[in-house]
Amino acid sequence: MRSRPAIHLPEIHLEIATDFEYNKNCIINQTSYSKAATSIQTPNPLKIMKLELKNGLNTRVLVVDDNQSIHDDFRKTLADTVNEKSLNVKDIEAMLFEDEEKEIQAEAVDLTRLNYKITDAYQGEEAVELVRQGEQDNTPYALIFMDVRMPPGINGIKAISKIWDINPHIEVVICSAYSDYSWDEIVQKLGNTDRLLFLKKPFTPVEVKQMAHSLVIKWNLNHQNRHLIENLEQEVKARTQQLEDLYIELEVANRVLEEKNKLLEEVAQRDGLTGLFNHVALNERLRCTISEARRYHFPLSVVMIDIDHFKQFNDYYGHQLGDEIIKKVASLLQINLRQYDVKLRFTEVKPVSPETESEKAATPQNIDEAGVAGRYGGDEFILILPYCGYDETDAILTRLRDNIISARIEDYPDIKITASIGAAVLSQPGECNDCNPLIKLADEALYNVKNSGRDQICILEFGKDGN
């Protein structure tokens, strides 16, 4: 079948092709059309209306004038009639045989011809009420032709003002043979807007058709744009809300991740059995403490503790008891550190010759964890004691030693635990730049204790005692 122009609704014109395949047997041409037309039923107006509604065009026009002849002129100029002569051959085929594919093709909108739905009003108040009713029914008017003089009711200018209070998007054409209002007066009352045009009576049909066509299309395009903008704003709002929700979820996830990272970092620094700092973390803490001691001029001590005869406990009682002994000593270290921290926080210790205000504020009260305990390896432990000189270190270690001796292991009440303790005291922080010399001196003190029979305390001062 040859392709033919698509149907134009609602004004449909006769377009007969040179040939037409009808049920693959019937051929219709210009000379035989009248004969063939007798066998074709009149197209269903409901189907045409259905197609028109699918177009979604609002062609409602309100004519407001107190003169009936003006209404007749507008209807004669704008109204279209749908009849059988409006159909071309291809459209007849689609309507007759329920061809869905052709029916879909026939839905193309021809904006050059519009089927206006005209409503009449004879007074300004009546026009205002019709517009209000149309808004309530969701059937707004696209265009109003408004007369100015309509006694005894309100004039057209006041009616337009009220109408725009109801719907500010309606296109309006003022139709009048009189100049009751100047342009400046109208602008003052209605505002300077592109929704207002003037048509002087008597008007010609061409003027009315051009205005109606242009303004109805304009209203529909503006209406479509407003809906697109509203939909876009809603979509932007929805997307924004999604982004905000995602941002909140991301913040929560980041906080959880930070907490897990801190936990992992903490776990990486801790000994699995005792929960004390491990070897690597102890070295880092000691380096930081020495740096702070040099900056703020305070003494510090490094203590090494070794459980006496630990290998014999393991060999005789098994590793389970050995683990319990290690955890017990670790617990005693933490208890003694807390007692040391509390005492230190209530003791005013000032840096020697502070150089800045920040150094003046660097007292033990401002340090979260004054003492540090850690498991150095096996049955060896280390204590880092800031702000502790020789006497303070001796007092702390004596109390610690007594606590270890009096400690008992549940299920093994007869077992006595002792420990050898060696300490290195750095009274002049400027004399040491690294942690290794202090650890070496503390290890030397521990070695002295072991050679002297164990279960003792030995304290060496850095830079003295021949070291």
N, C-alpha and C positions, 0 to 999 in steps of 0.2 A: 504494500500500500504506500502511495506517495505521502510524504509528510506535508501537513497543512498548518496554517497559523493556529495557535492555541486559542481557546475560548476566551472572550473578554466579557467580564461581568461587572455591573449588572446590565449595561447597555450592549446588546448583542446584535450584530449586523449580519445580513445574509451574505455568505461567501461560498459560492458553488464552484467546485473544482471541475476540471475537464473530464475526470473519470473518478469513480468511487467503487471499491470492491465491497459488495454487500452480500454477506454469507458466501463469499467466494464465487458467486454466480451472477449477482445482479450488478449492473453497471448503470450509474446515474450520471447524466450530463445535463448541460443547460437546456437542451431541447426536451429531455424526458423528465425534468425535475418535477413539473407540475403533476405528471401522472404518478410518479413515485411518491410524491408528498402525500397523496391521498391514503397511502398505506402506512404512513408514519404518524404515530400519536403525537399530540401536543406535549412538549416537554413539561415535566413535573415542576411547577413553580417552587414547591417545597425543597426540591433538590438544589435549585438555583439559590434559594435563600440559605440553605445549608452551606453551600460553597462560599456565599458572600460572608456568612458569619465566620467561616474559617479564616477569611482574610483578616479579621480583627479590626477593620477600619470603622471608626466612628464618624458617621455622616449625618448626625442629627443637627438640624438647623432650626432655630427658633426665629420666626418672623413676628415682630412686635409693631403693630400699627393699628390705629383706630379706624382705618379706612378699609372696607372689605375689598375694594377693587385693587388695592396694593397687594393684599394677600393673594388674590387671583393672579395678578401679574407675576409674583414670585413663584407660585406653583406652576404656572404655565412655562416659565423660563427654566426652572430647575428640575421639575419632575420628569422622570423617564418612565416609559412603558415597556414592560417585558412581554413579548409575543413570539409567535413561531418564526416570524421573519428575522428575529434577532439571532438565530442560530446558524452557524455554518455547518457544513456537511459532517465534518469530523466530530463536532459537538453533539449532533443528532445521534450519531453512532454510539458515542459514549453514554448518552442518556438512555437510549433505547435498550441497549444490550447489557447495561450494568457493568461495563468494562471498567474495573477498578483502576487499572493502570492509566487508561485515558482520563478517568475521572480525576485522578491525582494530577495529571498534567493540566487539566482544565482549571485547577485551582490557582493558576498564575494570576496575579493582581494586575489589572490594567488601570493605572492611576490617571489615564487621560480621560476616563469617563467614570463618573461617580453616581451612585443612586442615592440621592439625598432623601432623608426622612424628615419631612417638614412638619413642624408644629406651629399652630397659630395662637397668638395672644393679642388682645385688643387694648390692654391697659398695662401700665408699668408694674402695678402690684401683682397682676396676674402673671406677668413674665417672671417676676422674682419668685413667686410661689412655684411655678413650673420648674425653674432652675433648682430650687430647694428640693422639690420632689424627685427630680432626676438624680440629684446627688444621693438622696436616701435610697433610691432604687439601683444605684450604681449604673445609671444610664445618663451620663452627663451630656450636655450640649457642646458641640465643637464650635458652633458659630451662631451669632445672634445678629440679625438685621434690626436695628432699633430706631424707631421714629423719635423725634424730640417732643413735639406737641401732641399730647394725648389727654385732653381735658375729659372729665374733671379730675383725673388722678394725677399722680406724680409724673413729672416729665421724664424724658429718656435719660438725661444726664444723671438724675437721682437714682433712676432704676439701675443704670449701669453700675453706679457706686455700690448699691446694695448687692447686686449680682456678684460683683467681684469680691465682696466680703464673704460670699458663700463659696465661690470658686474663682480664684484669681487667674486661671489659665484659659478661660473662655475667650475666643476671638470675637471682637465686636465691630460692626460697621454702623456708623450713625447715618441714617437716611433722613434728609430734611430738605425742604425747599426754602427754609428760612434761616437767617443767621442770628438766632436768638442769643447765641454765645460766641464770643470770639475764641480763637485758638488758645490764647493765653488764659482765658477764663476756664476753658475746658481742661487744660493742663493743670491749672491750679486746683480744680475739683477732682480730677481723676488721676493726675500724675502723668509724667512724660513716659509713655509706654509704647511698645511696638505692637500691642494687641488691639490697637484702635485705629480704624480707618474711617474716611468720610465718603459718602456717596450722595451727590446732589440730585434731588428730584427735579424733573422727570429723568429717570435713568434708562439706559439702553440694555437689552438682554445680554449683549456681549460684556458690558461692565459687570453685571451681576454674576454671570457665569465665571468670568475671570476671577473675581473676588472670592466667590464661593469655593471654586476649585483650589485656589492658592491657599486660602485661609484654613480650609478643612484639612488639606494635606499638611499644612504647617502645624495645626493642632495635633494631628496624629503623630507627626515626627517628634514634636516636643514631648508628647505624652510617652512615646516609646523611650525617648532619651531619659525622661525622669525615672521611668521604671528601671532602665538599665543602670542609672546612677544609684537608685535605691538598692537594687540587687547587688551592685558592686560594693556599696557601703556596708550592706549586710554581710557580704562575703569577706570584706576587709575586717569587719568587726569580728566575724567568726574566726578568721585566720589569726587575727590579733589575739583573741582569747585562747586559741590553740597554742600560739607562741608563748603567751603568758603562762599557760598551764605547763607547757614543755619547759619553760624557764624555771618554774617552781620545782618541777620534777628534777630538772638538771641540778638546781641548787641543793635539793635534798640528796640527790645521788652524789654530788660533789662532797657534801658534808659527810655522808656515809663513807665515801672513798677516803676522805681526809682522816676520818676516825680509824678506818682500817689501816691506812698507811702509817698513822701514828702507832697503832697497835703492832703492826708488823715491825716498825722501827724499834718499838720498845722490846718486842720479842727478840729481835736481832741483837739487842744489847744485853739481854738477860740470860742468866744461866737457867737451863731447863729444870734442874732439880731444886734449886734453892730460891729462885726468883731474884737473886742478887745480880749486880752487874757482872758481865763476863770479862775475860782478859782484855779483849779489844776495847770495850767501853771504858774499862778502868784506866787504860793508858791515855785515852782521849780526855777523860775527866781530870786526870792528874796533870796533863799538859795545860788544860784550861785553868786549873787551880793555881799552878805555878805562875802562869801569865798574869792572873789577877793579883797574886801575892806580890809580884814585882811591881805592878801598877799602883796598888793601894798600900804596899809596904806592911803586910801582916805576915806573921810566922805561920808555918804549917808543919804537919807531921805525916809521914807515911809509915804504916804499921803492917808487918807481915805476921800472920798467925798460922801455925802448923799444928794439927792435932797429933798428940803424942801416941806412938805405937799404933797408928791407924791400920797399917798393913796386917798386924796381928789380929785386930778385930775382924777384918775381912776374912782372913784365912781360917780363923777359929769359929766365928759365928755366921759367916756368910756375908755376901754383899748387901743383903737387905738391911742388916743391922748397921753396916757401914753407911748406907744412905741415910738411915735415921739419925745417926750421929752427926753427919754433915748438915742435915736440915736443922738439928737442934742447935748446933754452934751458929749456924747462919741466923737463926731466930734470936739468939742471944746478942749477936752483933747488932742486929737492927734495934733491939730493945735498948741497948746501951747507947746507940747513936741518937735515938729519940731523947733519951735523958740528957745527953750531951747537947743536943740542939736546943732543948728547952732552957737549960742553964745558960747557954751561950746567948740566947735571944734576950735574956733578962740581965745580961752583963754588958755594960757599955764598953765597947772596944773600938777605939778610934785609930785610923791609919796614922802612921808616923809621918809627920811633915806633909800633909796633903797639899797637892798643888792646885786642885780645882774644886769647885762646889760639888761636882759629882763624886769626887773622891771623899769629900766630907760625909756624903750620904751613904757611902759604901760600908755600912756597919753590918754585923752579923744579922741584925733584925731584918735587913732587906734581902737576905739570901734565903731562897726557898728551901734549900737542902744544904745545910752547912757541912754535914759529914756524909761520906760516901762509903758504902760497904760493897765488896765484891768477892767473887770466887775466882781466884787466880788460876786454879787448876788442881785437880785431884783433891787433896785434903788441905790445901793452902788457901788462905784468905788474905785480903788486903783492906785496910781502912785508910781513908784519906781524911785528915782532920785539919781543916782550915782554922786559923786563929788560935792554934794550940802550940805553945812553946814546950819547953822541957817539963815544967811542973804540971801543966794541964794534961799533957800526954801521959805522964806517970800516974796521975790520979785516975784518968779514964781507963787505962790498961789494968791497973790494980783491981778496980771494980769489975772489969770484964773477966779477969782471971778468976776472981772469987766466984763469979756467977757460973763460969764453966765448971769449976770444981764441984759446985753444989748441984749442978744439973743432973737429972736422971732420965733414962729412957724408959718409956712404958713397956712393960713385959720383960725388961731387963734392969730391975731396980738395983742389983748388986754391982753393976758395971760403973766404974768411976772414970770420968773423962777429964783429961788434963790437956793443956796446950802450951806450946812454946811460942813466946811473943818477942819479936824484934822490931824496933822502931828507929826511924831516922827523922831527926828534927831539923828543919830549915829555919833558923832564927833570923838570918839575913837573906831575904829572897834574892837580892841582887847577886848573890854568889852562885846561883844555879839557874841555868837556862833550859834544862831538859829534865825529863822525868827519869831517864835511865840512871843517872848518878844517885838519885834518891832511892830508887828501888834497889840498886846495888848495895847501898849503905844499909838499908833495912834488912836485906837478905844476909848481909854480913853480921848484923846484930842477932838475927835468928840463928845463924850458924854458931855464934858464941854461946847462945842458950843451950843448943843441942849438945855442944861439947862440954857444957857444965852440968849436965844431968837432966835437962828438960824441965818443964813445968815452972818456968821462970820468965822474967821480963828483962830485956836488955835494951837500953835506949842510947843511941849515938847521935851526936850533934854534927851536922854537916859543916865542914871547915874546921872541926876540932877533932879530938880523939885520934889524931894521927891520920885522918882521911882528908 
